[in-house]
Amino acid sequence: MTIPTQQSSQIFLGNGITTAFDFTFVGDSADFIVVTYTDTSGNATVLPPAQYTIFLNAAAVGSLWGIGGTVTYPTVGDPITVGTSLTIARILPLVQDDSISNQGAFAPQVIETALDTLEMQIQQTSARSGLFRGTWTTGITYNFGDYVVDGANGTNTGNYYICVLTNISTTWVSDLAAG
């Protein structure tokens, strides 16, 4: 199989109604899904697995991985409110456990699994390494480490800013205050 998306995480904005959040990247295993709640002040908290449920879509016939799934949060209580968000991310350990012996049997699925896992590790590392994203704009998903120049929203100071929290940009003042 291939890894059909570049995503390794998605951000969902609270609306006071939704408790089931459907993500569209390869989930690999529920053990490697990390859910982070961000409050209205921009404080991010990694949630313990007991506070949410994860359902991963089954792999299609002939595929190694299912694509996407659903995180339900909270499992009891009120849905997350406007101004808060939930980040669902695939965080694989950065190890390579497959051993292929010389003169051993050829196992294509082992090779494909190793290559797919490597691709997913590259995606998650890339999503956290930061890119120059140009002039800051409302409604854009900025990843941890991305950097922008302020532009008209920051009165064109020419200052550069580094994102310390993956987020969907709102207003310049709010985003600057939240990091």
N, C-alpha and C positions, 0 to 999 in steps of 0.2 A: 504494500500500500504506500501511498504517498501521504505527506502531511499537507492537506489542502488549504491551510490558512496560515498566515504569518502571526496570528494572534496567540498570545499565551496568557492574556488577561482581558477582562472587560470591566467597565465601571457602570453601575446602575444608580441613577438618581432616585432618592426617596420621593414618594408622592402621597404618602399617608394611606395608600390603598393596597399596593402590591406587596405580596410576601413570597411569591414564586418568581425567581429570576433565572431566565433561560440564557445560558451562555453557548457560544457556537465554536469554541476551539476544542481540539482533542484533549480529553480529560485524563487519559492514561489510567489513573487510579484515584479513587476518592482520597487515599492517603496523601496524595500530592496536590490536592486542591487546598489553597489557603484563602480564607474569607476574611476581609478586613472591613470594619465599619468605621466610617468617618463622620464625626458629629458636626454640628453647625459651626463650631469654632475651628474646624480643620484638624482636630485631634483624631489620629488613626489608631484603632485598636484591633489587633488580630484576634479574631473570635475563636474560642475553643470549640472543637467539633461537636460538643454536647449542646451547643446553642443553635445549631442549624442541621438540616439534613441535605444530603447530596444524592441525586439520582444521575447516573451517567448513562447516556444512550448506548445501546448495544451496538457492537460492531456489525456491519453488513456482512453478508456471506462473502467469504474470501478476503475479508479485511482483518487487519490486526487490531484496529482501534475503532471505538465509537466516536462519533463527532458530536460534541456538545453534551448538554445535560441541564439539570435544574438544581439550583440551590434554593431551599426554602428557609427564609429567615424573616422574622423570628418564628419559631415553631409554636410558641404561645405568646400572647400579648399583642400590642398594637404594632401595625406596620411602621417601617421607618418613615420619618416625616420629610417634608420639603426642606431642602437645605442640607440634608444628610446624604450619604451615598454608601454603597456596598461595592467593594472591589473583589472580584473573583479571579484568582490567578492560579496557574499551573506552575508549581515550584518543584522541579525534579532535583534530586541530589546530583551534584556534579561529579559523578563517578561512572566508570565503565566496568561492569561486572562480567561481561561475556568473554569467555576464553575459547579460542578456536585453535585446536591442535593441528600440527603439521601431519599430513597423511591421514587425517581423520575423515569421517564421513562428511560430505557437504550438506549443510543444513540451511537452505535458503531463508527460512523463516527466522533463524537466529541472526543471520546477516542483516536481513531487512529490519528486524526489531532493533538491532544495535544502531543501524543507520538512522532509523526514525527517531530513536531516543536521542541520538546526537543532534539531530535537527531541532528537536524540541528544546534541548539544552541551549543550543545556539540562539533560538528565538527568545528564550527567557533572559539570557545574558544580554542580548542585543536590546531588548525592551528596557533594560535597566542601565545601559551604558551612557545614554544621553546623546542627543543630536542637536545641532543648531537648527532651530525651527523658525528662524526669521523673526519678523515683527509679531509680537503677541496679538492674538485674535480671540474674540469670544467664541465659545462653542467648539473648541478644539480639544482633543484628548492629548494632554502632555504627560509624558512618562517621567518617572524619577530620573533626574540627571539631565533632562532636556534643558536647553538654555535658549533664551529669547532676548531680543532687544525691545525696549519699552514702546517705542513709537509714540503716536499721538495720545494714546491712552495714558502714558506716563509722562506727558508733556515733552516728548522728544528729547530726553536728556542724553540719549545715546548709551545709557547704562544697560548692562547685560544682567540677566537674572537666571538663576538655576532653580529648576523645579525640585523641591524636596519631597513632594508627595504626588503620586500619580493622580490626575484629576481631569475633569472636563472644565475648561475655563469658563468663568462667569464674568463678573466685572473686574476691571484692573485692580481697583482698591481692595475688593474682597480677596482676590487671588494673591495679591502681594501680602496682605495681612496673614493669610493662611499658609504662606510658604510655597 
